[in-house]
């Protein structure tokens, strides 16, 4: 008999994959066909990468992956950064319940950040008893083992960990794109911004061993990947907790040496940790994309202090100016929150001042979402009508500066990585410049995954229309 307790974690999970394969095969015999599964992802790139890991395991154990939620097994990989993300999940669960009544074999699983909230678990246990499996962000590597529990036990299976320092390597992954991939370089966050639930649901920072990261990227490149995105809640603090500390800038230099890799992206950068060393590495790199996502959140030092962001308006502007000076062609994008507790019209004026001075290429602008359990939830909230008015002002300014920034490339010829057939016009393909700007131009499916030279003929606000030119 196999003693699973003495195996290393990777071997344990492959043991459970083999066991789960037997359960799925048996279900297939009962159904008279291959069982189907649909994985729906809510939220960020970290969640998208987690879903690729889930799909990798599901395919290995015998499921057919489909996009229809009327499947034998449905998984929602959830986000909880804003309340409307939670409400979307609850709304979709009502639809799934209707499907499940008609399909007695159907199983429903919930995972991801939303599941790390105790109040959510209680609500699901009381109001959504038809859900079969719940697990969180820390034990996603146990998915094969949890699948076995699902087949072998009656009733709802709940496996939530409060935190972990465990990182499990070499489990299956099924990538969405053949030519590009996200790579987790670290997990968790130590920043505790007062509005943010992420440190509570993703846990403390833990960095992957650089050798494991390089080995994974080398394997991806050998499999046809030309662009990778290094993922972390705060990539700038990568490596601090390793036995042999290494900076993020040093990791980037190691990644750049990988032959066959064409492009390197990363997110997200916290302004307080962005070093001169990193700016220098980006400046001289041939592979790091000319795009830096640098969340501002607010331009008011008073609000930044209340947010626990640990930089001032002046420090942020100084950093942005340094980046613009050292790397003039760098596109800078950002996140902005409007309506944080205590925010006044004058505070929003400060934010607009930063937008005008930095001249962002794009900005993701959000209305503050109160998250239970965060310090900001206990602060005095701003009236809704005032927030809407200020949000519109910020959005208008962002759109003005972004159009101006994006249009400065008109008439140039740029490298574009072709990502897909254009969803509105099948005679066009859609690709992405190094600075993350989208370009649409005539082409066919044979170009997908290739880097090509494109003339940027017409700027349409946030994207270009162009045509391919021979190099």
C-alpha positions as CSV (number, residue, x, y, z in Angstrom):
1,X,0.0,0.0,0.0
2,X,1.3,3.5,-0.9
3,X,2.3,5.6,2.1
4,X,1.4,9.1,0.9
5,X,2.4,10.7,4.2
6,X,6.1,10.0,3.5
7,X,6.1,11.4,-0.1
8,X,7.2,15.0,-1.0
9,X,4.2,17.2,-1.8
10,X,4.7,17.1,-5.6
11,X,4.7,13.3,-5.6
12,X,1.7,13.2,-3.2
13,X,-0.4,15.3,-5.6
14,X,0.6,13.2,-8.6
15,X,-0.5,10.2,-6.6
16,X,-3.9,11.9,-6.0
17,X,-4.1,12.8,-9.7
18,X,-3.8,9.1,-10.6
19,X,-6.5,8.3,-8.0
20,X,-8.8,11.1,-9.3
21,X,-8.4,9.8,-12.9
22,X,-10.0,6.5,-11.7
23,X,-13.0,8.4,-10.3
24,X,-13.4,10.5,-13.5
25,X,-13.1,7.4,-15.7
26,X,-15.9,5.8,-13.6
27,X,-18.1,8.9,-14.0
28,X,-17.4,8.8,-17.7
29,X,-18.7,5.2,-17.9
30,X,-21.9,6.2,-16.1
31,X,-22.4,9.2,-18.4
32,X,-21.4,7.3,-21.5
33,X,-19.1,10.2,-22.5
34,X,-16.1,12.1,-21.2
35,X,-17.1,14.3,-18.2
36,X,-17.0,18.1,-18.9
37,X,-15.6,20.9,-16.8
38,X,-15.8,24.7,-17.0
39,X,-13.4,27.0,-15.1
40,X,-14.5,30.6,-14.8
41,X,-12.0,33.2,-13.6
42,X,-12.8,36.4,-11.8
43,X,-10.1,39.0,-11.0
44,X,-6.4,39.5,-11.6
45,X,-3.5,37.9,-13.6
46,X,-2.6,35.9,-10.4
47,X,-6.1,34.3,-10.5
48,X,-5.8,33.7,-14.3
49,X,-2.5,31.8,-13.6
50,X,-4.1,29.9,-10.8
51,X,-6.9,28.8,-13.2
52,X,-4.3,27.6,-15.7
53,X,-3.0,25.3,-12.9
54,X,-6.5,24.0,-12.1
55,X,-7.2,23.3,-15.8
56,X,-3.8,21.5,-16.1
57,X,-4.8,19.1,-13.3
58,X,-8.4,18.7,-14.6
59,X,-7.1,17.7,-18.1
60,X,-4.6,15.3,-16.6
61,X,-7.3,13.5,-14.6
62,X,-9.6,13.2,-17.7
63,X,-12.0,16.1,-17.8
64,X,-12.9,17.8,-21.1
65,X,-12.5,21.5,-20.7
66,X,-15.4,23.5,-22.1
67,X,-16.6,27.1,-21.8
68,X,-20.3,26.3,-21.1
69,X,-21.2,26.5,-17.5
70,X,-23.9,23.8,-18.0
71,X,-21.1,21.2,-17.4
72,X,-20.5,18.2,-15.1
73,X,-18.1,20.2,-13.0
74,X,-18.0,24.0,-12.7
75,X,-15.3,25.9,-10.8
76,X,-15.4,29.6,-10.0
77,X,-12.0,31.0,-9.2
78,X,-13.1,34.1,-7.3
79,X,-11.9,37.7,-6.6
80,X,-12.8,39.8,-3.6
81,X,-10.9,43.1,-4.2
82,X,-14.3,44.9,-4.7
83,X,-17.7,44.0,-3.4
84,X,-19.3,43.8,-6.9
85,X,-16.9,40.8,-7.7
86,X,-18.6,39.0,-4.7
87,X,-22.1,39.9,-5.9
88,X,-21.4,38.6,-9.4
89,X,-20.4,35.2,-7.9
90,X,-23.6,35.0,-5.8
91,X,-25.7,35.9,-8.9
92,X,-24.0,33.2,-11.0
93,X,-24.5,30.6,-8.3
94,X,-28.3,31.0,-8.7
95,X,-28.0,30.1,-12.4
96,X,-25.8,27.1,-11.5
97,X,-28.3,25.8,-9.1
98,X,-30.8,25.6,-11.9
99,X,-28.4,23.6,-14.0
100,X,-27.6,21.2,-11.1
101,X,-31.3,20.4,-10.5
102,X,-31.3,19.0,-14.1
103,X,-28.0,17.2,-13.9
104,X,-27.6,15.0,-10.8
105,X,-23.9,14.3,-11.6
106,X,-23.0,18.0,-11.6
107,X,-20.4,19.3,-9.0
108,X,-19.8,22.9,-8.2
109,X,-16.5,24.2,-6.7
110,X,-15.6,27.7,-5.4
111,X,-12.0,28.8,-4.8
112,X,-9.8,31.9,-4.8
113,X,-9.6,35.1,-2.7
114,X,-13.3,35.4,-1.9
115,X,-13.2,32.0,-0.1
116,X,-10.6,33.2,2.4
117,X,-13.3,35.4,4.0
118,X,-15.0,33.7,7.0
119,X,-18.3,35.6,6.4
120,X,-18.4,34.3,2.8
121,X,-18.0,30.7,3.9
122,X,-20.9,31.1,6.4
123,X,-23.1,32.6,3.7
124,X,-22.4,29.8,1.3
125,X,-23.0,27.1,4.0
126,X,-26.3,28.6,4.8
127,X,-27.7,29.9,1.5
128,X,-25.9,27.9,-1.2
129,X,-25.8,24.4,0.2
130,X,-25.7,22.9,-3.3
131,X,-22.0,23.9,-3.6
132,X,-19.8,20.8,-3.3
133,X,-16.3,22.0,-2.8
134,X,-14.7,25.2,-1.3
135,X,-11.0,25.9,-1.0
136,X,-8.9,29.0,-0.9
137,X,-5.7,30.6,-2.2
138,X,-3.1,28.9,-0.1
139,X,-3.9,25.2,-0.9
140,X,-4.6,25.3,-4.6
141,X,-1.7,22.8,-5.1
142,X,-3.9,20.3,-3.2
143,X,-6.6,20.4,-5.9
144,X,-6.1,16.8,-7.0
145,X,-6.4,15.6,-3.4
146,X,-9.5,17.7,-2.9
147,X,-11.0,16.2,-6.1
148,X,-10.6,12.8,-4.5
149,X,-12.4,14.0,-1.4
150,X,-15.2,15.3,-3.5
151,X,-15.7,11.9,-5.1
152,X,-15.3,9.9,-1.9
153,X,-17.3,11.9,0.6
154,X,-21.0,13.0,0.9
155,X,-21.8,16.7,1.5
156,X,-19.8,19.9,1.1
157,X,-16.0,19.6,1.3
158,X,-14.4,22.8,2.8
159,X,-10.6,23.1,3.0
160,X,-9.5,26.7,3.9
161,X,-6.1,27.6,5.2
162,X,-5.5,30.8,7.1
163,X,-1.9,31.1,5.8
164,X,1.0,29.1,4.5
165,X,4.7,29.3,3.7
166,X,4.4,26.3,1.3
167,X,5.3,26.6,-2.4
168,X,4.9,23.4,-4.5
169,X,6.7,23.2,-7.8
170,X,6.2,21.1,-11.0
171,X,2.5,20.5,-11.0
172,X,0.6,20.5,-14.4
173,X,-0.4,23.8,-16.0
174,X,-2.5,24.3,-19.1
175,X,-1.7,27.6,-20.7
176,X,-4.4,29.8,-22.3
177,X,-1.9,31.1,-24.9
178,X,0.8,29.0,-26.5
179,X,3.1,32.0,-27.1
180,X,2.9,33.9,-23.8
181,X,2.5,33.0,-20.1
182,X,2.3,34.4,-16.6
183,X,4.8,33.2,-14.1
184,X,4.3,33.5,-10.3
185,X,7.6,34.7,-8.8
186,X,6.1,35.3,-5.3
187,X,2.8,35.0,-3.4
188,X,1.1,37.1,-0.8
189,X,1.7,40.7,0.3
190,X,3.1,42.5,3.4
191,X,2.0,46.0,2.7
192,X,-1.4,46.2,4.4
193,X,-2.8,49.2,2.5
194,X,-5.8,50.2,4.7
195,X,-8.4,49.7,1.9
196,X,-7.0,46.3,0.6
197,X,-8.2,42.8,1.5
198,X,-5.3,41.1,-0.4
199,X,-2.9,40.5,2.5
200,X,-5.7,38.9,4.5
201,X,-6.7,36.5,1.7
202,X,-3.4,35.9,0.0
203,X,-1.2,35.8,3.1
204,X,2.3,37.0,3.8
205,X,4.9,37.5,1.1
206,X,6.9,34.4,0.1
207,X,9.2,34.3,-2.9
208,X,9.9,31.4,-5.2
209,X,13.5,30.2,-5.5
210,X,15.1,31.9,-8.5
211,X,16.4,28.6,-9.9
212,X,12.8,27.3,-10.0
213,X,11.6,30.4,-11.8
214,X,14.4,30.2,-14.4
215,X,13.8,26.5,-14.9
216,X,10.1,27.1,-15.4
217,X,10.7,29.9,-17.9
218,X,13.3,27.8,-19.8
219,X,10.7,25.0,-20.1
220,X,8.1,27.5,-21.4
221,X,10.5,29.0,-24.0
222,X,11.3,25.4,-25.2
223,X,7.6,25.0,-25.6
224,X,7.2,28.1,-27.8
225,X,6.6,30.9,-25.4
226,X,8.2,34.2,-26.5
227,X,6.8,36.5,-23.8
228,X,6.5,36.0,-20.1
229,X,4.9,38.2,-17.4
230,X,6.4,37.9,-13.9
231,X,3.6,38.1,-11.4
232,X,3.4,39.2,-7.8
233,X,1.4,41.6,-5.6
234,X,4.6,43.6,-5.2
235,X,7.3,42.3,-7.5
236,X,9.7,45.0,-6.3
237,X,10.0,43.3,-2.9
238,X,10.8,39.9,-4.5
239,X,13.6,37.9,-2.9
240,X,13.8,39.6,0.5
241,X,12.6,36.5,2.5
242,X,14.8,34.0,0.6
243,X,17.7,32.2,2.5
244,X,20.0,33.7,-0.1
245,X,18.4,37.1,-0.8
246,X,18.2,38.4,-4.4
247,X,16.7,41.6,-5.7
248,X,14.0,41.8,-8.3
249,X,16.5,43.7,-10.6
250,X,18.9,40.7,-10.3
251,X,16.2,38.2,-11.1
252,X,15.3,40.2,-14.2
253,X,18.9,40.1,-15.4
254,X,18.9,36.3,-15.0
255,X,15.6,36.0,-16.9
256,X,17.0,38.2,-19.7
257,X,19.8,35.7,-20.3
258,X,17.4,33.0,-21.3
259,X,17.9,32.3,-25.0
260,X,14.8,32.4,-27.2
261,X,12.8,34.6,-24.8
262,X,11.8,37.8,-26.6
263,X,9.8,39.8,-24.1
264,X,9.6,40.3,-20.3
265,X,6.7,42.0,-18.6
266,X,6.0,42.2,-14.9
267,X,3.3,43.5,-12.4
268,X,2.7,45.0,-10.0
269,X,5.3,47.5,-8.8
270,X,4.8,49.3,-5.5
271,X,6.3,52.9,-5.8
272,X,7.9,52.7,-2.3
273,X,10.1,49.7,-3.4
274,X,11.0,50.7,-6.9
275,X,14.8,51.0,-6.8
276,X,17.4,52.9,-8.9
277,X,18.9,49.5,-9.6
278,X,15.6,48.4,-11.3
279,X,15.4,51.6,-13.4
280,X,19.0,51.0,-14.5
281,X,18.3,47.3,-15.5
282,X,15.2,48.3,-17.4
283,X,17.0,51.1,-19.1
284,X,19.6,48.9,-20.6
285,X,17.5,45.8,-21.3
286,X,16.7,44.6,-24.8
287,X,13.8,42.3,-23.6
288,X,12.0,44.1,-20.8
289,X,8.9,45.8,-22.2
290,X,8.6,49.5,-22.2
291,X,5.6,49.4,-19.9
292,X,5.6,50.1,-16.1
293,X,2.4,49.7,-14.0
294,X,3.0,52.1,-11.1
295,X,-0.2,52.4,-8.9
296,X,-0.7,55.9,-7.6
297,X,-4.1,55.3,-5.8
298,X,-4.3,59.0,-4.7
299,X,-2.3,62.2,-5.4
300,X,-3.0,63.6,-2.0
301,X,-0.4,63.0,0.7
302,X,-3.1,63.1,3.3
303,X,-5.1,60.4,1.7
304,X,-1.9,58.3,0.9
305,X,-1.0,58.4,4.6
306,X,-4.6,57.2,5.5
307,X,-4.2,54.5,2.8
308,X,-0.9,53.4,4.4
309,X,0.9,53.6,1.0
310,X,4.2,54.8,2.6
311,X,5.1,57.5,0.0
312,X,4.1,61.1,-0.5
313,X,2.8,62.9,-3.6
314,X,6.2,64.5,-4.0
315,X,8.1,61.2,-3.7
316,X,5.8,59.6,-6.3
317,X,6.3,62.6,-8.7
318,X,10.1,62.4,-8.2
319,X,10.1,58.7,-9.0
320,X,7.9,59.2,-12.1
321,X,10.2,62.0,-13.3
322,X,13.3,59.9,-12.8
323,X,11.8,57.1,-14.9
324,X,10.7,59.5,-17.7
325,X,14.2,61.0,-17.7
326,X,16.1,57.7,-17.7
327,X,13.7,55.8,-20.1
328,X,11.9,58.4,-22.2
329,X,9.9,55.8,-24.2
330,X,8.5,54.1,-21.1
331,X,4.7,53.9,-20.9
332,X,3.5,54.4,-17.4
333,X,0.1,53.1,-16.3
334,X,-1.5,53.3,-12.9
335,X,-4.4,52.5,-10.6
336,X,-6.5,55.3,-9.0
337,X,-9.1,55.1,-6.2
338,X,-11.7,57.8,-5.9
339,X,-13.9,58.2,-2.8
340,X,-11.5,56.8,-0.2
341,X,-12.9,57.7,3.3
342,X,-12.1,61.3,4.2
343,X,-11.4,62.4,0.6
344,X,-12.4,65.9,-0.3
345,X,-12.6,67.8,-3.6
346,X,-9.2,69.3,-2.8
347,X,-7.7,65.9,-2.4
348,X,-9.1,64.9,-5.9
349,X,-7.5,68.1,-7.2
350,X,-4.2,66.8,-6.0
351,X,-4.8,63.5,-7.9
352,X,-5.7,65.3,-11.1
353,X,-2.5,67.4,-10.7
354,X,-0.4,64.2,-10.6
355,X,-2.2,62.8,-13.7
356,X,-1.5,65.9,-15.6
357,X,2.2,66.0,-14.6
358,X,3.0,62.3,-15.0
359,X,0.9,61.9,-18.2
360,X,-0.2,58.3,-17.9
361,X,-0.6,56.2,-21.0
362,X,-3.6,54.6,-19.3
363,X,-5.1,54.4,-15.8
364,X,-7.5,51.9,-14.1
365,X,-9.8,54.2,-12.2
366,X,-12.0,52.7,-9.4
367,X,-14.6,54.0,-7.0
368,X,-13.6,53.0,-3.5
369,X,-15.1,49.7,-2.4
370,X,-15.6,49.1,1.3
371,X,-14.1,45.7,2.3
372,X,-15.1,44.3,5.7
373,X,-12.1,43.6,7.9
374,X,-9.9,46.4,6.5
375,X,-9.0,49.5,8.5
376,X,-10.6,51.8,5.9
377,X,-14.0,50.1,6.4
378,X,-14.2,51.7,9.9
379,X,-13.4,55.2,8.6
380,X,-16.1,57.8,7.8
381,X,-17.3,57.1,4.2
382,X,-17.7,59.8,1.5
383,X,-21.3,60.4,0.2
384,X,-22.0,58.5,-3.0
385,X,-23.1,61.5,-5.1
386,X,-19.9,63.4,-4.3
387,X,-17.8,60.3,-5.2
388,X,-19.5,60.0,-8.6
389,X,-18.9,63.6,-9.4
390,X,-15.2,63.4,-8.5
391,X,-14.8,60.1,-10.3
392,X,-16.0,61.7,-13.6
393,X,-13.5,64.5,-13.2
394,X,-10.6,62.0,-12.7
395,X,-11.7,59.8,-15.6
396,X,-12.0,62.8,-18.0
397,X,-8.4,63.9,-17.1
398,X,-7.0,60.4,-17.5
399,X,-8.6,60.0,-21.0
400,X,-7.2,63.3,-22.1
401,X,-3.6,62.6,-21.1
402,X,-3.8,59.0,-22.3
403,X,-4.9,60.0,-25.8
404,X,-2.1,62.5,-25.9
405,X,0.5,59.9,-24.8
406,X,-0.6,57.1,-27.0
407,X,-0.8,59.3,-30.1
408,X,2.8,60.2,-30.0
409,X,3.8,57.0,-31.8
410,X,1.7,57.7,-34.9
411,X,3.7,57.1,-38.1
412,X,6.3,55.0,-36.4
413,X,7.1,51.3,-37.2
414,X,7.0,49.1,-34.1
415,X,7.5,45.5,-33.0
416,X,4.0,44.0,-32.3
417,X,3.3,40.5,-30.8
418,X,0.2,39.2,-32.6
419,X,-2.2,37.8,-30.0
420,X,-5.4,36.8,-31.7
421,X,-7.8,37.3,-34.6
422,X,-9.6,40.5,-34.1
423,X,-12.9,39.7,-32.4
424,X,-14.9,42.3,-34.4
425,X,-13.3,41.8,-37.8
426,X,-11.9,38.4,-38.8
427,X,-9.8,40.0,-41.6
428,X,-7.7,41.8,-38.9
429,X,-5.4,40.5,-36.2
430,X,-4.8,42.2,-32.8
431,X,-1.3,42.6,-31.3
432,X,0.4,44.4,-28.5
433,X,3.3,46.8,-28.7
434,X,6.1,46.6,-26.1
435,X,4.5,49.5,-24.3
436,X,1.2,47.5,-24.0
437,X,-0.7,49.5,-26.6
438,X,-3.1,47.4,-28.8
439,X,-2.7,47.5,-32.6
440,X,-5.2,46.1,-35.2
441,X,-4.0,45.4,-38.7
442,X,-4.8,43.1,-41.7
443,X,-3.5,39.5,-41.2
444,X,-4.5,35.9,-40.6
445,X,-4.2,33.2,-38.0
446,X,-0.7,32.2,-39.2
447,X,0.6,35.4,-37.6
448,X,-0.7,34.6,-34.0
449,X,2.3,34.3,-31.6
450,X,4.7,36.0,-33.9
451,X,6.6,39.3,-33.5
452,X,6.1,41.4,-36.6
453,X,6.9,45.0,-37.7
454,X,3.8,47.2,-38.0
455,X,3.3,50.7,-39.3
456,X,1.2,52.7,-36.8
457,X,-1.1,54.5,-39.3
458,X,-4.0,55.9,-37.3
459,X,-4.4,56.5,-33.5
460,X,-7.9,55.9,-32.2
461,X,-7.5,57.0,-28.6
462,X,-6.2,53.9,-26.8
463,X,-5.3,51.8,-29.9
464,X,-3.8,52.0,-33.4
465,X,-4.9,50.8,-36.8
466,X,-1.9,49.9,-38.9
467,X,-0.4,47.6,-41.6
468,X,2.4,45.1,-41.5
469,X,5.7,46.0,-43.1
470,X,8.5,43.7,-44.1
471,X,11.6,43.9,-41.9
